[in-house]
Amino acid sequence: MKIYFMTALVAALAWVGTACSPKETSTNQLVLYYSQTGSTKVVAQEIQKALGADIEAIELQKPYTGTYAETLERVKQERESRNLPQLKPLKADLSKYEVIYLGYPIWFGTYALPIASLLKEHDFEGRKIVTFCTFGSGDMESALEDLKKALPKAEVAEHGFGIRDVRVAETAKELNRFLIDYGYLEGQVVALPGYSELQPVTEEEKQIFETACGDYQYPLGKPVLVGKRGTPDGVDYIYEVENYGKTNTVFITIAHGDGEKPVFTRVIR
Ligand SMILES: Cc1cc2nc3c(=O)[nH]c(=O)nc-3n(C[C@H](O)[C@H](O)[C@H](O)COP(=O)(O)O)c2cc1C
């Protein structure tokens, strides 16, 4: 029994080892990120840890140090006047890296302004860019589209990683799946099924939506249709939502255990 247990343990450890081995050496991968309040930094550090890559934070000559409202106001003015924040010079020699994991918070539906400053200085020609971001509610798709347009000489990966700021503690697990799914990390994860066909929402599904989204600071709209799928961790829902005449998509998950509370994970506007 003891021998069987030890053999199983050694086999499991060997599997975990292969499940998470970085694909390339650290010398050709850089995690480059901007983070104002620390959420994107958490994701950046997880990527660095998972891949053994180099890492550098983008720093500003005049950081955004105010409250959330003050930051919003300063950013609004800078956007309107196209007066981008000045960056401190980067320490890393970008030409040394084949793959750059570029991270940012979402600001006003796109990448944060310090990234716009970075793109004025660097065109990332010939580099592979993999994006990651954090957000209050979503918009990672629109940010990625903007970034692709701004970097025509780079090879920007079709899919990026993103997570809500309030869920950043869940990063490691979701990031591991992302890195393996898109081939940045060798290993195996259980494939997730597709969502069921969208159907009109039932009262119970409306309630799930309300519980997950009701306390978000901005209204996310009225759920109309819903699809779902079972995963090893629980149940995922995809809602089609009407909001001010627009149709948006809202994702919600209910994890097994953890009080089975529905959690809103992101919106595509
Ligand atoms: C100026 C500003 C604008 C923002 N705009 C959006 C937005 O359009 N969509 C969104 O989901 N979150 C938005 N947020 C929330 C941030 O994206 C979110 O809190 C992010 O995780 C912050 O990352 P950080 O802690 O790395 O700075 C905004 C935050 C700020 C300060």
Ligand as a Chemical Component Dictionary entry (heavy atoms), coordinates in Angstrom:
data_LIG
# 
_chem_comp.id                   LIG 
_chem_comp.type                 NON-POLYMER 
_chem_comp.pdbx_formal_charge   0 
_chem_comp.three_letter_code    LIG 
# 
loop_
_chem_comp_atom.comp_id 
_chem_comp_atom.atom_id 
_chem_comp_atom.alt_atom_id 
_chem_comp_atom.type_symbol 
_chem_comp_atom.charge 
_chem_comp_atom.model_Cartn_x 
_chem_comp_atom.model_Cartn_y 
_chem_comp_atom.model_Cartn_z 
_chem_comp_atom.pdbx_ordinal 
LIG C1  C1  C 0 -9.010  55.825 -15.889 1  
LIG C2  C2  C 0 -9.638  54.462 -15.741 2  
LIG C3  C3  C 0 -10.505 53.990 -16.720 3  
LIG C4  C4  C 0 -11.043 52.691 -16.620 4  
LIG N1  N1  N 0 -11.842 52.236 -17.638 5  
LIG C5  C5  C 0 -12.321 50.965 -17.589 6  
LIG C6  C6  C 0 -13.115 50.444 -18.681 7  
LIG O1  O1  O 0 -13.371 51.109 -19.674 8  
LIG N2  N2  N 0 -13.554 49.158 -18.583 9  
LIG C7  C7  C 0 -13.279 48.375 -17.499 10 
LIG O2  O2  O 0 -13.704 47.236 -17.480 11 
LIG N3  N3  N 0 -12.517 48.842 -16.455 12 
LIG C8  C8  C 0 -12.028 50.099 -16.488 13 
LIG N4  N4  N 0 -11.240 50.577 -15.445 14 
LIG C9  C9  C 0 -10.909 49.671 -14.323 15 
LIG C10 C10 C 0 -9.501  49.067 -14.492 16 
LIG O3  O3  O 0 -9.333  48.522 -15.785 17 
LIG C11 C11 C 0 -9.228  47.946 -13.483 18 
LIG O4  O4  O 0 -9.463  48.357 -12.184 19 
LIG C12 C12 C 0 -7.820  47.365 -13.641 20 
LIG O5  O5  O 0 -7.766  46.082 -13.047 21 
LIG C13 C13 C 0 -6.751  48.236 -12.988 22 
LIG O6  O6  O 0 -5.489  47.611 -13.192 23 
LIG P1  P1  P 0 -4.195  47.978 -12.334 24 
LIG O7  O7  O 0 -4.541  47.673 -10.897 25 
LIG O8  O8  O 0 -3.125  47.101 -12.870 26 
LIG O9  O9  O 0 -3.925  49.436 -12.546 27 
LIG C14 C14 C 0 -10.730 51.872 -15.509 28 
LIG C15 C15 C 0 -9.881  52.376 -14.489 29 
LIG C16 C16 C 0 -9.340  53.643 -14.608 30 
LIG C17 C17 C 0 -8.428  54.167 -13.522 31 
# 
loop_
_chem_comp_bond.comp_id 
_chem_comp_bond.atom_id_1 
_chem_comp_bond.atom_id_2 
_chem_comp_bond.value_order 
_chem_comp_bond.pdbx_ordinal 
LIG C1  C2  SING 1  
LIG C2  C3  SING 2  
LIG C2  C16 DOUB 3  
LIG C3  C4  DOUB 4  
LIG C4  N1  SING 5  
LIG C4  C14 SING 6  
LIG N1  C5  DOUB 7  
LIG C5  C6  SING 8  
LIG C5  C8  SING 9  
LIG C6  O1  DOUB 10 
LIG C6  N2  SING 11 
LIG N2  C7  SING 12 
LIG C7  O2  DOUB 13 
LIG C7  N3  SING 14 
LIG N3  C8  DOUB 15 
LIG C8  N4  SING 16 
LIG N4  C9  SING 17 
LIG N4  C14 SING 18 
LIG C9  C10 SING 19 
LIG C10 O3  SING 20 
LIG C10 C11 SING 21 
LIG C11 O4  SING 22 
LIG C11 C12 SING 23 
LIG C12 O5  SING 24 
LIG C12 C13 SING 25 
LIG C13 O6  SING 26 
LIG O6  P1  SING 27 
LIG P1  O7  DOUB 28 
LIG P1  O8  SING 29 
LIG P1  O9  SING 30 
LIG C14 C15 DOUB 31 
LIG C15 C16 SING 32 
LIG C16 C17 SING 33 
# 
